Amino acid sequence: MNHSLVHRAKRFSIVIYVLTSLGLMTELLLESHYEEFWQVLPLVVISLGLMILLAYQYWTISILKISNKIMVILLILTGCVGVFFHLKNNWGFELEIYPHLKGWELFRKTLTGAIPVLAPGALVILGLLGQLILLFERIKQSYYE
């Protein structure tokens, strides 16, 4: 395997991770996504994930490696929980406005409601990208063994 190619792919993935993290945090702040505890959670998880990932690039100590793995899991879980909360809030809102709706029509209105249901899925993608970066790190380490 070409070590140079793995190194470049890892660096490129880190750039994408950083830009995506900064973009998501900016979007959440612009949308005032910090009014309740559950709304602050994505900002905290994204910020911590970004800081830990960048720190690990300079100090490859085991606590940062473990923290990176934990952050990947937290990003994915936070994204899934966010989709659930967005879906739940839209569902309640649509039932309040259209109490007669049921079945597929209610579900469709819920998906296209005021709150973007699938937007938190971006955190899942960010977590998967973090996992890819960790995989590149393992490949790099096995190259030197």
C-alpha positions in Angstrom: 0.0 0.0 0.0 1.3 3.5 -0.9 2.1 5.2 2.4 2.0 8.7 0.7 -1.5 8.1 -0.6 -2.8 7.0 2.8 -1.1 10.1 4.4 -2.7 12.4 1.8 -6.1 10.8 2.2 -6.0 11.1 5.9 -5.0 14.8 5.7 -7.8 15.5 3.2 -10.3 13.7 5.5 -9.1 15.9 8.4 -9.7 19.0 6.3 -13.2 17.9 5.4 -13.9 17.0 9.1 -12.7 20.5 10.3 -14.6 22.4 7.6 -17.8 20.3 8.2 -17.5 20.8 12.0 -17.1 24.5 11.6 -20.0 24.7 9.1 -22.3 22.7 11.4 -21.4 24.8 14.5 -22.0 28.0 12.5 -25.3 26.8 11.2 -26.5 25.8 14.7 -25.4 29.1 16.2 -27.1 31.1 13.4 -30.3 29.0 13.9 -30.2 29.8 17.7 -29.9 26.1 18.4 -29.0 26.6 22.0 -32.2 27.6 23.8 -32.7 24.2 25.6 -30.3 21.6 27.0 -30.9 19.2 24.2 -30.2 21.9 21.6 -26.8 22.6 23.1 -25.7 19.0 23.0 -24.7 18.9 19.3 -22.6 22.1 19.7 -20.8 20.6 22.6 -20.2 17.2 21.0 -19.0 18.7 17.7 -16.7 21.1 19.5 -15.2 18.4 21.7 -14.8 16.1 18.7 -13.0 18.8 16.8 -10.7 19.7 19.6 -9.8 16.0 20.4 -9.2 15.1 16.8 -6.9 18.1 16.2 -5.1 17.5 19.5 -4.5 13.8 18.5 -2.8 14.9 15.3 -0.1 16.5 17.4 0.0 14.4 20.5 -0.6 10.7 19.8 -1.1 9.6 23.4 -3.5 6.8 24.2 -6.0 8.9 26.1 -6.6 11.0 23.0 -6.9 7.9 20.9 -9.6 6.5 23.3 -11.3 9.9 23.4 -11.4 10.0 19.6 -13.1 6.6 19.5 -15.6 7.8 22.2 -16.3 11.0 20.2 -17.1 9.0 17.1 -19.7 7.1 19.0 -21.1 10.2 20.6 -21.4 12.0 17.3 -23.3 9.1 15.8 -25.6 8.8 18.8 -26.2 12.5 19.0 -27.1 12.6 15.3 -29.6 9.7 15.8 -31.1 11.3 18.9 -31.4 14.6 17.0 -33.3 12.9 14.1 -35.7 11.4 16.7 -36.3 14.8 18.5 -36.8 16.6 15.2 -39.2 13.9 14.1 -41.1 13.9 17.4 -41.4 17.7 17.5 -42.6 17.9 13.9 -45.1 15.1 14.6 -46.6 17.0 17.5 -46.7 20.2 15.6 -48.4 18.7 12.6 -51.0 16.9 14.8 -51.7 20.3 16.5 -52.3 22.0 13.2 -54.0 19.1 11.4 -55.6 16.9 14.1 -57.4 14.9 11.5 -54.2 13.7 9.8 -53.2 10.0 10.1 -51.0 7.4 8.5 -48.8 8.2 5.5 -50.1 11.8 5.1 -49.2 12.6 8.7 -45.8 11.0 8.3 -45.1 12.9 5.0 -46.1 16.2 6.7 -43.8 15.4 9.6 -40.8 14.8 7.3 -41.4 18.1 5.5 -42.4 20.1 8.6 -40.9 23.2 10.1 -37.9 21.5 11.7 -35.5 19.7 9.2 -35.8 16.1 10.3 -32.8 14.7 8.6 -30.4 17.6 9.4 -29.0 15.9 12.5 -27.9 13.1 10.2 -24.9 15.3 9.4 -23.5 14.4 12.8 -23.7 10.8 11.9 -21.7 11.5 8.7 -19.2 13.5 10.8 -18.8 10.5 13.2 -18.3 8.1 10.3 -15.7 10.5 8.8 -14.0 10.5 12.2 -13.9 6.7 12.1 -12.4 6.9 8.7 -9.6 9.1 10.0 -9.0 6.6 12.8 -8.8 3.9 10.2 -6.2 5.8 8.2 -4.2 6.2 11.5 -4.3 2.4 12.0 -3.1 1.8 8.5 -0.3 4.3 9.0 0.8 2.6 12.2 0.7 -0.9 10.6 2.8 0.4 7.8 5.6 1.2 10.2 5.4 -2.2 12.1 
